[in-house]
Amino acid sequence: MYPSYTPGETIVFDKITKQNLKLVRENDLVVFNHPFKKDVKMFKRVKSILRDSYFVSGDNPDPTSSVDSHNFGPINKSNILAYKKESH
């Protein structure tokens, strides 16, 4: 998520519930389970909201420096663990 966040920086997220999942909007940050690596959790920025999923992307302008929806497709809403409102 460089350059918006730097290594070692603390970011506070709100745990997802059925009630607040609908509050997630474009530009918010989300924590989710990696779709192919069960033990890996990631956080990325929501770029677009689809019917039952989110297209997420890192903030680094170099598209080859981030693993995100460009690589593994949209994230199902059921995989979202937490979110952080952003004002970008």
SVG drawing of the C-alpha trace seen along z (x, -y; Angstrom):
<svg xmlns="http://www.w3.org/2000/svg" viewBox="-27 -12 36 34">
<polyline fill="none" stroke="black" stroke-width="0.4" points="0.0,0.0 3.0,-2.2 3.1,-5.2 -0.1,-5.8 1.2,-3.7 4.8,-2.8 6.2,0.4 5.7,0.6 2.8,-2.0 -0.2,-1.0 -3.6,-1.0 -6.8,-0.5 -9.6,1.4 -13.2,2.1 -14.2,5.8 -16.8,6.6 -20.3,7.5 -23.4,8.1 -24.6,4.7 -21.5,2.7 -20.5,4.6 -22.9,2.5 -21.0,-0.6 -17.9,0.3 -17.5,-2.1 -15.0,-2.8 -11.6,-4.0 -12.1,-2.3 -9.4,0.2 -10.4,3.8 -8.7,6.7 -9.5,10.1 -8.3,13.6 -6.1,14.2 -8.2,16.2 -5.5,18.9 -3.4,18.8 -5.5,19.8 -3.0,18.5 -2.4,15.1 -4.4,12.0 -4.1,8.8 -5.3,5.3 -6.1,3.3 -8.2,0.4 -11.6,0.9 -11.6,-0.3 -15.1,0.8 -18.0,2.6 -19.7,5.3 -22.8,7.2 -21.3,9.6 -17.7,8.7 -15.1,6.0 -12.3,5.2 -9.3,4.3 -6.0,2.7 -2.8,1.5 -1.9,-2.2 1.6,-1.8 1.4,-3.3 3.6,-0.5 1.0,2.3 3.7,5.0 4.5,4.1 1.2,5.3 -0.7,8.5 -4.4,7.6 -7.6,8.1 -5.6,7.6 -4.0,10.9 -6.7,12.9 -10.0,11.2 -12.6,9.6 -12.9,10.5 -16.2,12.1 -17.9,10.0 -17.8,13.1 -14.0,12.9 -13.9,9.4 -12.7,9.4 -12.4,5.7 -12.5,2.3 -11.3,-1.3 -13.1,-4.3 -10.9,-6.5 -11.4,-10.0 -9.3,-9.7"/>
</svg>
